[in-house]
Amino acid sequence: MSIKTVSAEQLKRIENAMKNAPKIDGPLSVGDAIRKLSGGIKSMRAKGHSWQQIADVLRMEGITISAETLRRYVTPKSTAKRTAGGGGSA
């Protein structure tokens, strides 16, 4: 069996190629999409829109998500526990 080697120069070229490789954009998961849209979602909440109304807007654009799942994605875990039952202020 032959042992293959890689020179230090080759290794540097490979590292640079990997480091400088462009990001490949592809479809996002629903969770990633919601995280990217979180600023707009929070703005709608601040204007008085319900989670269901926001979920309806997303659904019209092809993102099917329940109001509860949307709330879970956008609300920090510590706050989500307080507001899950509707007991917290929004």
C-alpha positions as CSV (number, residue, x, y, z in Angstrom):
1,M,0.0,0.0,0.0
2,S,1.4,3.4,-0.9
3,I,1.3,6.3,1.5
4,K,0.0,9.6,0.0
5,T,1.4,12.8,1.2
6,V,0.3,16.4,1.0
7,S,2.9,19.2,1.0
8,A,2.6,22.2,3.3
9,E,2.0,24.4,0.2
10,Q,-0.8,22.2,-1.0
11,L,-2.3,22.2,2.5
12,K,-2.2,26.1,2.6
13,R,-3.9,26.2,-0.9
14,I,-6.6,23.8,0.2
15,E,-7.2,25.7,3.5
16,N,-7.5,29.0,1.6
17,A,-9.8,27.5,-1.0
18,M,-12.1,26.2,1.8
19,K,-11.9,29.5,3.8
20,N,-12.7,31.6,0.7
21,A,-15.4,29.3,-0.7
22,P,-18.6,31.3,-1.2
23,K,-21.7,30.5,0.8
24,I,-24.2,28.5,-1.2
25,D,-27.7,29.8,-0.6
26,G,-30.4,27.2,-0.7
27,P,-33.9,26.8,0.7
28,L,-34.3,27.6,4.3
29,S,-36.1,25.5,6.9
30,V,-39.2,27.1,8.3
31,G,-37.4,27.7,11.6
32,D,-34.5,29.5,9.8
33,A,-37.0,31.6,7.8
34,I,-38.8,32.6,11.0
35,R,-35.6,33.5,12.7
36,K,-34.7,35.7,9.7
37,L,-38.1,37.3,9.8
38,S,-38.1,37.8,13.6
39,G,-37.6,41.5,13.4
40,G,-40.7,42.0,11.3
41,I,-42.7,39.5,13.4
42,K,-41.7,41.4,16.6
43,S,-42.7,44.7,14.9
44,M,-46.1,43.2,14.1
45,R,-46.5,42.1,17.7
46,A,-45.6,45.5,18.9
47,K,-48.4,46.9,16.7
48,G,-50.9,44.6,18.4
49,H,-51.1,41.7,15.9
50,S,-51.8,38.3,17.4
51,W,-49.7,35.3,16.7
52,Q,-52.5,33.9,14.7
53,Q,-52.7,37.0,12.5
54,I,-49.0,36.8,11.8
55,A,-49.2,33.0,11.1
56,D,-52.0,33.9,8.6
57,V,-49.7,36.4,6.8
58,L,-46.9,33.8,6.6
59,R,-49.4,31.1,5.4
60,M,-50.5,33.5,2.6
61,E,-46.8,33.6,1.5
62,G,-46.5,29.8,1.6
63,I,-45.1,29.3,5.1
64,T,-47.5,27.0,6.9
65,I,-47.0,27.4,10.6
66,S,-49.3,27.3,13.6
67,A,-49.6,30.4,15.8
68,E,-48.2,28.4,18.8
69,T,-45.2,27.1,16.8
70,L,-44.5,30.6,15.6
71,R,-44.6,31.9,19.1
72,R,-42.2,29.3,20.3
73,Y,-39.7,30.2,17.5
74,V,-39.8,33.9,18.3
75,T,-40.2,34.0,22.1
76,P,-37.2,33.4,24.2
77,K,-37.6,30.2,26.3
78,S,-37.8,31.9,29.7
79,T,-40.5,34.3,28.4
80,A,-42.3,31.5,26.5
81,K,-42.8,29.6,29.7
82,R,-44.5,32.6,31.3
83,T,-46.7,33.4,28.3
84,A,-47.7,29.9,27.2
85,G,-50.8,29.9,29.2
86,G,-51.6,33.6,28.4
87,G,-50.7,34.7,31.9
88,G,-48.0,37.1,30.9
89,S,-48.3,40.5,29.4
90,A,-47.6,40.9,25.7
